[in-house]
Structures are given as structure tokens and as C-alpha cells.
């Protein structure tokens, strides 16, 4: 099912850890020695960000190419499976007037369920710094928000994202990122930045979902229409590739974040762990494999990553 972006018209994070990713979690016995179970997180919604009807695994189809896969598990991310680590990543190149929307962001953080651990991070100099590490104290986390520095010359939000992904330990909980940035690569200044696809691939391998809200940033690229077009395209690529959502309000920082954060909240509350068996990778390091999740039901919309990590021979 085609994923869409949505336009509303009116020091380092922890120690570096080698990531196996959630795509290798929730292990179940393989059907044969040549197969291995893989798990990914998918979102199911009703039309226009409404709550979905009850969904069973019989309503879901998984295909790799022309091959239909047998679903072995379909578990809602609720109850003892509701754990979520949500990183909010603010680009320090963002204009400081984003502070007008921080009340919306703080209210969103404080409204999240206790099963969600939230951390606030800032992207600068191609890495990240933590304003607040992951934790359940939503009130305290909201207070750690600060205005961006408003500078980011020679800095890449994608390099920062990759630093976050590489340093994020696997906990068994869902791991998702909300990026507040214009999506332009100030390190390369290229129409096409190879770091975008690399970021998507690293997120897919780690089982991390990336969401984004487009906001204006400082610098020449942040003022030019071409730069904004490139940036929004990059944010779309991040979201589409990892199973997330990208939100835009024209080519400007949204007047209010509240409508988008309400939609994101609906996304986070309607996710599932989807598991199926597939052939092992022929590479000892494993590989990323294209798959599609669909349904014959017309009253739901499914969002999923474009690829899942498949381990190789041990």
C-alpha cells in the first residue's frame, strides 16, 4: 500500500551499541533450517487518522515479490507490549521562532502514556546531544526543551540521525524518532544526498521508525524554494522508507503543531508487531529485503517500512 505524507492546508546518546534491531526480535521457532522469523512494526488506521476497526492476522497479507508469506504472529503494541522509546530530535539549524510551537510539543509529551519513554535531543555538528535522556518523567522531559541555536552551517541532520541510530541500544520496545527539521543537507549542499538513503537503510536494519515535521531553518537553503522542495522530499523519503509519517504545512513552519501531533498520537497508539518466516539471507551479515503489507479490507490504511532486516547464517 502506498504511503503518503500529510500536508495540513488551512555529547552522544548513550554508548555505541551494535544493533540487531527489532526486526530480529520476538523470535519464534523457524519453519525449517533455511527459514528465520522476522518482525517489524506496522501501523493500522481508519480513514483520515481515525481509530481502526478490530484487525486480525487473517485481514493482513505479506508478500516478498510474488511470494505470499504465512503470518506467524500479529500482536498489538498494547498492554505488556506497549513499550515505546520516542526520541524527539530538534535540528539546531531550525529558526528560533519554532519556540512558538513548543507549548504544543510539551503538551504532547505530557499526554503520552506511562509506557512511553521520551528523550529530547538536538542535532548539530553531525552528531547529537541530549537535553533529556529517555525516561518516563514526561513533565520533566517537557521542561528540557530549549530553543535551537539557529545555526547549522556544514551540518547534516542525516549524519546526526545515523549517530542516534548507531548509539541506540536495543531494549525490546518500539523505537521511533520525531524529527523537527527542514530536511536539507547542509554538509553536502547537494540536490541528492546519499546520506538520506543510508539513513533509511540503517533505520530499517535497526527497526527504527522515523516521523518528521517540516520546519523552517536558517541559512540560504532555508530561504530558497528549491532548498525547501529538496528538504521535504528528503523527509518524505525518511518516513516512507521506515514506516513513519511526514507532516507539512506548505513550505513554512506550521502555525500550530497540535493537529500533526494529534495525528502522530493516533499512529503511536495503533501499531502492531507483525512476524512471518522467510528464507535466511545468503550473506553472513544479513540483508535488507523488500516486502509489502496489504489488506483486502477497504476501511483500513496500513503503513509499514519498505524493507526488513533478514539475518544470515550464524
Long-range contacts (C-beta under 8 A, 24 or more apart in sequence): 1-292, 1-293, 1-294, 1-295, 1-301, 1-302, 1-303, 3-239, 3-240, 3-243, 3-303, 5-232, 5-235, 5-236, 5-239, 5-240, 5-245, 5-246, 5-247, 5-248, 6-245, 6-246, 6-247, 6-248, 6-260, 6-263, 7-247, 7-248, 7-249, 7-250, 8-247, 8-248, 8-249, 8-254, 8-259, 8-260, 9-249, 9-250, 11-129, 11-130, 12-127, 12-128, 12-129, 12-163, 12-167, 13-87, 13-119, 13-121, 13-128, 13-130, 13-133, 13-163, 13-164, 13-167, 13-168, 14-133, 14-167, 14-168, 14-169, 15-167, 15-169, 16-166, 16-167, 17-166, 17-167, 17-168, 17-169, 17-170, 19-165, 19-166, 19-168, 19-169, 19-170, 19-205, 19-206, 20-170, 21-170, 21-205, 21-206, 21-207, 21-208, 21-309, 22-170, 22-172, 22-174, 22-175, 22-206, 22-207, 22-208, 23-204, 23-205, 23-206, 23-207, 23-308, 23-309, 23-310, 24-207, 24-309, 24-311, 25-170, 25-172, 25-207, 26-73, 26-75, 26-273, 26-275, 28-72, 28-73, 28-275, 30-277, 31-277, 34-279, 34-280, 35-277, 35-278, 35-279, 35-280, 36-277, 36-278, 36-279, 36-280, 36-310, 36-311, 37-72, 37-275, 37-276, 37-277, 37-278, 38-275, 38-276, 38-277, 38-278, 38-308, 38-309, 38-310, 39-73, 39-207, 39-273, 39-274, 39-275, 40-207, 40-243, 40-273, 40-274, 40-304, 40-305, 40-308, 41-77, 41-174, 41-207, 41-209, 41-243, 41-271, 41-272, 41-273, 41-274, 41-304, 41-305, 42-243, 42-271, 42-272, 42-274, 42-293, 42-302, 42-303, 42-304, 43-243, 43-267, 43-270, 43-271, 43-272, 43-302, 43-303, 43-304, 44-270, 44-271, 44-272, 44-300, 44-301, 44-302, 44-303, 45-266, 45-267, 45-270, 45-300, 45-301, 45-303, 46-299, 46-300, 46-301, 47-299, 47-301, 49-262, 49-263, 49-266, 49-267, 50-266, 51-266, 51-270, 52-270, 52-299, 52-300, 53-299, 53-300, 55-272, 55-295, 55-297, 55-300, 59-295, 59-296, 59-297, 59-300, 60-274, 60-293, 60-294, 60-295, 60-302, 61-293, 61-294, 61-295, 61-296, 62-274, 62-276, 62-291, 62-292, 62-293, 63-291, 63-292, 63-294, 64-278, 64-289, 64-290, 64-291, 65-290, 69-276, 69-277, 69-278, 69-291, 70-276, 70-277, 71-274, 71-275, 71-276, 72-275, 72-276, 72-277, 73-273, 73-274, 73-275, 74-272, 74-273, 74-274, 74-275, 75-272, 75-273, 75-275, 76-271, 76-272, 76-273, 77-174, 77-271, 77-272, 77-273, 81-273, 82-113, 82-115, 83-115, 83-116, 83-117, 83-171, 83-172, 83-173, 83-174, 84-115, 84-116, 84-117, 84-173, 84-174, 84-175, 84-176, 84-268, 85-116, 85-117, 85-119, 85-134, 85-168, 85-171, 85-173, 85-174, 85-175, 85-176, 86-112, 86-116, 86-117, 86-118, 86-119, 86-176, 86-177, 86-178, 86-268, 87-118, 87-119, 87-121, 87-134, 87-164, 87-168, 87-175, 87-176, 87-177, 87-178, 88-118, 88-119, 88-120, 88-121, 88-177, 88-178, 88-180, 89-121, 89-122, 89-123, 89-128, 89-160, 89-161, 89-164, 89-177, 89-178, 89-179, 89-180, 89-181, 90-120, 90-121, 90-122, 90-123, 90-145, 90-148, 90-180, 90-181, 91-122, 91-123, 91-124, 91-148, 91-152, 91-157, 91-160, 91-179, 91-180, 91-181, 91-182, 91-215, 91-217, 92-122, 92-123, 92-124, 92-148, 92-149, 92-150, 92-151, 92-152, 92-155, 93-123, 93-124, 93-148, 93-149, 93-150, 93-151, 93-152, 93-155, 93-157, 93-181, 93-182, 93-186, 93-217, 93-218, 93-219, 93-222, 94-148, 94-150, 94-180, 94-181, 94-182, 94-215, 94-216, 94-217, 94-218, 95-148, 95-150, 95-215, 95-216, 95-217, 95-218, 95-222, 95-253, 96-147, 96-148, 96-150, 97-253, 98-147, 98-148, 98-180, 98-215, 98-253, 99-147, 101-253, 101-254, 101-256, 101-257, 102-145, 104-256, 104-257, 104-258, 104-261, 105-142, 105-145, 105-257, 105-261, 106-142, 106-143, 106-145, 107-142, 107-258, 108-257, 108-258, 108-261, 108-264, 108-265, 109-138, 109-141, 109-142, 110-138, 110-139, 110-142, 111-138, 111-265, 112-138, 112-265, 112-268, 116-268, 117-173, 120-144, 120-145, 121-164, 122-146, 122-148, 122-149, 123-152, 123-155, 123-157, 123-160, 123-161, 123-181, 124-149, 124-152, 124-155, 124-160, 125-155, 126-155, 126-156, 126-159, 126-160, 126-163, 126-187, 127-159, 127-160, 127-163, 128-160, 128-163, 128-164, 150-218, 151-218, 152-186, 152-217, 152-218, 152-219, 153-186, 153-219, 154-186, 154-187, 155-186, 155-187, 156-185, 156-186, 156-187, 156-188, 156-193, 156-195, 157-181, 157-183, 157-184, 157-185, 158-185, 158-193, 158-195, 158-196, 158-198, 158-199, 158-234, 159-187, 159-195, 161-199, 161-203, 161-210, 161-238, 162-195, 162-198, 162-199, 162-202, 165-199, 165-202, 165-203, 165-206, 165-208, 166-202, 168-206, 168-208, 170-206, 174-209, 174-271, 175-206, 175-207, 175-208, 175-209, 176-208, 176-209, 176-210, 176-211, 176-244, 176-268, 177-208, 177-209, 177-210, 177-211, 177-244, 178-211, 178-212, 178-213, 178-264, 179-210, 179-211, 179-212, 179-213, 179-235, 179-238, 180-212, 180-213, 180-215, 181-212, 181-214, 181-215, 181-217, 181-231, 181-235, 182-214, 182-215, 182-216, 182-217, 182-221, 182-222, 182-227, 182-228, 182-231, 183-212, 183-214, 183-230, 183-231, 183-232, 183-233, 183-234, 183-235, 183-238, 184-217, 184-221, 184-222, 184-227, 184-228, 184-230, 184-231, 184-234, 185-234, 186-219, 186-221, 189-221, 191-230, 193-234, 196-234, 196-237, 196-238, 197-237, 197-241, 199-238, 200-237, 200-238, 200-241, 200-242, 200-306, 201-288, 201-307, 203-238, 203-241, 203-242, 204-241, 204-242, 204-288, 204-305, 204-306, 204-307, 204-308, 204-309, 205-286, 205-288, 205-309, 206-309, 207-309, 208-242, 209-242, 209-243, 209-244, 209-305, 210-238, 210-239, 210-242, 210-244, 211-239, 211-244, 211-245, 211-246, 211-247, 211-264, 211-267, 212-238, 212-239, 212-244, 212-245, 212-246, 212-247, 213-246, 213-247, 213-248, 213-254, 213-257, 213-260, 214-246, 214-247, 214-248, 214-249, 214-251, 214-253, 215-253, 215-254, 216-252, 216-253, 225-251, 240-306, 241-305, 241-306, 241-307, 242-305, 242-306, 243-303, 243-304, 243-305, 243-306, 244-303, 245-303, 267-303, 274-304, 278-310, 279-310, 280-310, 280-311, 280-312, 280-313, 281-310, 281-311, 281-312, 281-313, 282-312, 283-312, 284-312, 284-313, 285-312, 286-310, 286-311, 286-312, 287-312
